[in-house]
């Protein structure tokens, strides 16, 4: 459950909607991007090497995905405007993978059509993984054959039946979910006129961090109040905020608080890599990425207390508009078709790993531009 105010969600959703409107223009613009004759690694296709553009790759989830791709010998270009991402995360990746032709970072805003067109004109991408925090749009360019799109369970709204399957009707009830569904619709419509391989991953509530302690979640100070529940728990444990605010205790659940499916970021990244490996030309694959088990917010808070060893103060408030009582996945389809199963399902364990990074990175990655 993301601790995001209704106003903040509307702002994000509005920006997503604007970016989505530009999608059709971008698609045709990108298709005209010229091939580069440069001998450098990034502007040319190389047999046996898959070049992946990771949008939003300086962010929490995107940086973990970039790390996994680099470990698996993919060539990676990160594009991020650092509005929510961290240059510090990019620097960690650059230090881990300093070899020429492995990783490049491009500072750009995906809402800038001219900048985006230049990026595609100067690079030979084989696939796109879309984690951008603002421009959730379908990016397609000449010779880009694969799109892995990060969507959300919020597109389902509050279904009548649990668990959620991929055939559950999409009836989003908040602006964020509605905007994400619009982006999905644009991608699916475009896919009908191309031979592009498309994978749409609807994931649930992300927690955890790199088990080896190289990356973690470090929201900018001005965004901390509107971050994930795990970040709020850690901030409360560190004394950055006086306590944790939980909205809603009268839902129709076992303990009255919202129930969510918490997915570890390492498992989520594994799903993205498997989706990339299994994407088929001319096909659209849609998968839920979750553990298949719902945990209440109260359960989450108790797990966080144990993981941090801090008796976090909790304030229970009234419901937040647009929240839904219960949502968790049926991961059968991704298990059967992609052979993916969540491995890090111990809630407390995932939080302990994330907490270790938090304790050793008191100031996160430091200045976003250093």
C-alpha positions in Angstrom: 0.0 0.0 0.0 1.6 3.2 -1.1 1.2 6.1 1.3 0.2 8.6 -1.4 -2.3 11.4 -0.9 -5.2 11.7 -3.2 -3.9 15.0 -4.6 -0.5 13.6 -5.3 -2.1 10.7 -7.1 -4.2 13.0 -9.2 -1.0 15.0 -10.1 0.8 11.9 -11.1 -2.1 10.5 -13.0 -2.6 13.8 -14.8 1.0 13.7 -16.0 0.7 10.1 -17.0 -2.4 11.0 -19.0 -0.6 13.8 -20.8 2.3 11.5 -21.6 -0.1 8.8 -22.8 -1.7 11.2 -25.3 1.7 11.7 -26.8 2.2 8.0 -27.3 0.8 7.7 -30.8 2.9 10.7 -31.9 6.0 9.1 -30.4 5.4 5.8 -32.0 5.5 7.1 -35.5 8.3 9.6 -34.7 10.4 6.7 -33.4 9.8 4.6 -36.4 11.6 7.2 -38.5 14.7 7.2 -36.4 17.8 6.6 -38.6 20.3 3.9 -38.2 23.7 4.9 -36.8 26.9 4.0 -38.5 28.9 4.8 -35.4 31.4 2.1 -34.3 30.6 2.8 -30.6 28.8 0.0 -28.7 25.5 1.7 -27.9 24.6 3.0 -31.4 24.9 -0.3 -33.1 23.2 -3.7 -32.8 25.6 -6.5 -31.9 25.0 -10.2 -32.4 24.6 -12.0 -29.1 24.1 -8.8 -27.2 20.7 -7.5 -26.2 20.6 -3.7 -25.6 17.8 -2.7 -23.1 16.6 0.8 -22.5 15.5 1.1 -18.9 13.3 4.1 -18.4 13.2 5.3 -14.8 16.3 3.2 -14.2 17.6 5.5 -11.5 14.6 4.8 -9.4 14.0 2.1 -6.7 12.6 -0.7 -8.9 14.3 0.4 -12.1 17.8 0.4 -10.6 17.3 -3.1 -9.3 16.2 -4.2 -12.7 19.2 -2.6 -14.3 21.5 -4.3 -11.8 20.0 -7.7 -12.7 20.2 -7.1 -16.5 23.8 -6.1 -16.2 24.6 -9.2 -14.1 23.0 -11.2 -16.9 25.3 -9.6 -19.5 22.7 -7.3 -21.1 23.8 -3.9 -22.4 21.9 -1.3 -20.5 21.0 2.4 -21.2 19.2 4.2 -18.3 17.1 7.2 -19.1 15.9 9.2 -16.1 15.1 12.8 -15.3 16.0 12.1 -11.6 12.7 13.6 -10.4 12.2 10.5 -8.3 15.4 8.6 -9.1 18.8 8.9 -7.6 22.1 9.5 -9.4 23.7 7.7 -6.5 22.1 4.5 -7.6 23.4 5.0 -11.1 26.9 5.6 -9.7 26.7 2.3 -7.8 25.9 0.5 -11.1 28.7 2.3 -12.9 31.2 1.2 -10.3 30.0 -2.4 -10.4 30.0 -2.5 -14.2 32.8 -0.1 -15.5 33.5 -2.0 -18.7 32.9 0.1 -21.9 29.7 -0.8 -23.7 27.9 -2.2 -20.7 26.1 0.8 -19.2 25.3 4.3 -20.0 23.1 6.9 -18.3 21.2 9.6 -20.2 19.6 12.5 -18.3 16.3 13.2 -20.1 12.6 13.7 -19.5 10.4 11.3 -21.4 7.9 14.1 -21.8 10.3 15.9 -24.1 9.6 14.5 -27.5 12.7 16.1 -29.1 15.0 14.6 -26.5 13.4 11.2 -26.7 13.6 11.1 -30.5 17.3 12.0 -30.2 17.9 9.2 -27.8 16.4 6.7 -30.2 18.2 8.1 -33.2 21.6 7.8 -31.5 21.1 4.3 -29.9 20.3 0.8 -31.2 17.8 -0.6 -28.6 16.5 -4.1 -28.8 14.1 -3.8 -26.0 12.5 -1.3 -23.5 11.7 -1.9 -19.9 9.4 0.9 -18.8 9.8 2.0 -15.2 9.5 5.7 -15.7 7.8 7.4 -12.8 6.0 10.0 -14.9 5.8 9.0 -18.6 4.2 5.6 -18.5 3.9 5.5 -22.3 4.5 2.8 -24.9 7.9 3.6 -26.5 8.6 2.1 -29.8 11.4 2.8 -32.2 12.8 1.5 -35.4 14.2 -2.0 -34.7 13.1 -2.0 -31.1 11.4 -5.4 -31.0 10.3 -5.8 -27.4 8.5 -3.7 -24.8 8.2 -4.8 -21.1 5.7 -2.5 -19.5 5.4 -2.1 -15.7 1.7 -1.8 -14.9 -0.2 -2.2 -11.6 -2.9 -4.1 -9.8 -4.6 -0.8 -9.4 -6.1 -1.2 -12.8 -8.4 -3.9 -11.3 -9.9 -1.5 -8.7 -11.8 -3.4 -6.1 -12.8 -6.8 -7.6 -15.8 -8.7 -6.3 -13.8 -11.9 -6.1 -10.3 -12.8 -4.8 -7.7 -13.7 -5.7 -7.2 -11.5 -8.8 -6.5 -13.3 -12.1 -5.5 -11.7 -15.4 -9.1 -12.1 -16.6 -10.5 -10.2 -13.6 -12.3 -7.1 -15.1 -10.3 -3.9 -14.9 -12.4 -1.3 -13.1 -9.9 1.1 -11.6 -11.3 3.4 -8.9 -8.5 5.9 -8.5 -6.8 8.2 -11.0 -3.5 6.3 -10.8 -5.2 3.0 -11.8 -7.2 4.7 -14.5 -4.2 6.3 -16.1 -2.2 3.1 -16.0 -5.1 1.3 -17.7 -5.2 4.0 -20.4 -1.5 3.4 -21.1 -2.1 -0.4 -21.3 -4.9 0.2 -23.8 -2.6 2.4 -26.0 0.1 -0.3 -25.9 -2.4 -3.1 -26.8 -3.9 -1.0 -29.6 -0.5 -0.3 -31.1 0.6 -3.9 -30.8 -2.2 -4.9 -33.2 -0.5 -3.0 -36.0 3.1 -4.2 -35.4 5.1 -7.3 -34.9 6.4 -6.0 -31.6 6.7 -8.4 -28.6 4.9 -6.9 -25.6 4.7 -8.0 -22.0 2.6 -6.2 -19.5 3.3 -6.9 -15.8 0.7 -5.9 -13.3 2.5 -6.0 -10.0 1.3 -5.5 -6.5 3.0 -3.8 -3.6 6.8 -3.7 -3.8 9.1 -4.1 -0.8 12.7 -5.2 0.0 16.0 -4.3 -1.6 19.1 -6.0 -3.1 20.1 -8.9 -0.8 23.8 -8.0 -1.2 23.2 -4.4 0.0 24.2 -2.5 -3.1 20.9 -0.8 -3.8 17.9 0.3 -1.7 14.9 2.6 -1.6 15.9 6.3 -1.1 13.0 8.7 -1.9 13.9 12.3 -2.1 13.3 14.2 1.1 10.4 16.2 -0.4 8.7 12.9 -1.5 9.2 10.9 1.7 5.7 11.7 3.0 4.2 10.3 -0.1 6.3 7.1 -0.4 5.6 3.5 0.2 4.5 2.1 3.6 7.8 0.4 4.0 9.7 3.7 3.7 7.3 5.3 6.2 7.9 2.4 8.6 11.7 2.8 8.3 11.5 6.6 8.7 9.5 6.1 11.9 12.0 3.5 13.1 14.9 6.0 12.5 13.0 8.8 14.1 12.8 10.9 10.9 9.0 11.0 11.5 7.3 10.7 14.9 5.3 7.6 13.9 3.4 5.8 11.2 -0.1 6.8 10.1 -2.4 4.0 9.0 -5.5 5.1 7.2 -8.6 2.9 7.6 -9.5 0.4 10.3 -13.1 -0.3 9.4 -12.6 -2.3 6.1 -14.3 -5.7 5.7 -11.1 -7.6 6.5 -10.0 -9.8 9.4 -8.5 -6.9 11.4 -10.2 -3.9 9.7 -7.1 -2.7 7.8 -6.4 -3.0 4.1 -5.0 -6.3 2.8 -2.3 -6.2 0.1 0.0 -8.6 -1.7 3.6 -7.6 -0.9 6.1 -8.6 -3.5 9.9 -8.5 -3.0 11.8 -6.3 -5.5 14.2 -9.2 -6.3 11.3 -11.4 -7.2 9.7 -8.6 -9.3 13.0 -8.1 -11.2 13.2 -11.8 -11.9 9.7 -11.6 -13.4 10.8 -8.8 -15.7 13.9 -10.7 -16.9 11.8 -13.8 -17.6 9.3 -11.7 -19.4 12.0 -10.3 -21.6 13.4 -13.7 -22.4 10.0 -15.1 -23.2 8.5 -12.2 -25.2 7.2 -13.4 -28.6 6.9 -11.2 -31.7 3.4 -10.1 -32.5 2.1 -11.3 -29.1 1.0 -9.5 -25.9 1.6 -11.3 -22.6 -0.2 -10.0 -19.5 0.8 -11.3 -16.1 0.0 -10.6 -12.5 3.2 -10.5 -10.4 2.5 -11.2 -6.7 2.9 -13.8 -4.0 -0.7 -14.9 -4.0 -1.0 -14.2 -0.4 -2.6 -11.1 1.2 -1.3 -9.5 4.3 -3.0 -6.7 6.3 -1.5 -3.4 7.1 -1.5 -4.3 10.7 0.5 -7.5 10.0 2.9 -5.4 7.9 3.5 -2.9 10.7 4.1 -5.7 13.2 6.6 -7.3 10.8 8.3 -4.0 10.4 8.6 -3.6 14.1 10.3 -7.0 14.4 12.6 -6.3 11.4 13.8 -3.0 12.8 13.7 -3.9 16.5 11.9 -0.6 17.1 8.4 -0.2 18.7 7.1 2.1 16.1 4.3 4.4 17.2 1.2 3.9 15.0 -1.6 6.4 14.6 -4.8 5.0 13.1 -6.8 7.5 11.0 -9.9 7.5 8.8 -10.0 5.9 5.3 -8.3 7.5 2.4 -10.6 8.1 -0.7 -9.9 5.7 -3.5 -8.4 2.9 -1.4 -9.8 -0.6 -1.6 -10.2 -3.1 1.1 -8.4 -6.2 -0.2 -6.3 -7.1 -3.2 -4.0 -10.0 -3.8 -3.0 -12.0 -6.8 -3.4 -15.4 -8.3 0.1 -16.0 -9.8 -0.8 -19.2 -11.6 -0.5 -17.9 -15.1 3.0 -16.5 -14.7 4.1 -19.6 -12.8 2.7 -21.9 -15.6 3.9 -19.9 -18.6 7.1 -18.2 -17.5 8.1 -20.6 -14.7 8.2 -17.8 -12.2 7.4 -18.1 -8.5 8.0 -15.6 -5.8 10.9 -16.8 -3.6 11.2 -14.0 -1.0 7.8 -14.4 0.6 8.9 -13.9 4.3 7.6 -10.4 4.9 9.8 -9.8 7.9 12.8 -11.2 6.1 12.3 -8.9 3.2 12.0 -5.9 5.5 15.1 -6.9 7.4 17.1 -6.9 4.2 15.8 -3.5 3.3 16.4 -2.2 6.9 20.1 -3.2 6.7 20.5 -1.0 3.7 18.6 1.8 5.4 20.8 1.7 8.5 24.0 1.9 6.4 22.7 4.6 4.2 21.3 7.2 6.6 21.3 9.9 4.0 20.2 7.5 1.2 22.5 8.0 -1.9 23.3 11.5 -0.9 22.7 14.4 -3.3 20.7 13.3 -6.4 23.0 15.1 -8.7 26.4 14.2 -7.2 
